Amino acid sequence: KFSEAVNVTSLDVTEIVLQSSANAADAIENYTFTGGIPSPLITGINITIKITKYDLDNLKALTMLGNLENDTFLYLSENTVLDMNRNKIIPINSSNAQRATSLSADIINPILIQYCLDMDGNPFLKLTFSETVNVSSLDPTLLSLRSS
């Protein structure tokens, strides 16, 4: 939420960074967004950014960031967005990042999209999921292949 209306067309999402602590020196993990689609598309005080699948998958791979409000802090540069009079935003510094006011937990289960079984040379089974998964949680003894 901004203190005044901003020109959403000037928004540069790549200037927004999440980190796992209020101070970058203490942060174990951080993530800089690569893109996203803002809403509304012209002007507003409350801006919602639809996160790209690439960014979402990379965020989900981070285990110390984005779990709770206490491990999710945002900082941004003065080049992030302009107000309606083309004034730059007052930056939020990485040494005093802003804590998340709320956070929605990931409640979507991953889906196995496809797999590839290669029996030549160095045999392998490649599994492709709909989102980033925790590889250490995979129990290969629970996998089975059957002929049709």
Secondary structure, 3 states (H helix, E strand, C coil): CCCCCEEHHHCCHHHEEEECCCCCCCCCCEEECCCEEEECCCEECCCEEEECHHHHHHHHHCCCCCCCHHHCEEEECCCCCEECCCCECCCECHHHCEECCCCCCCCCCCCEEEEEEECCCCCEEEEEECCCCCHHHCCHHHCCCCCC
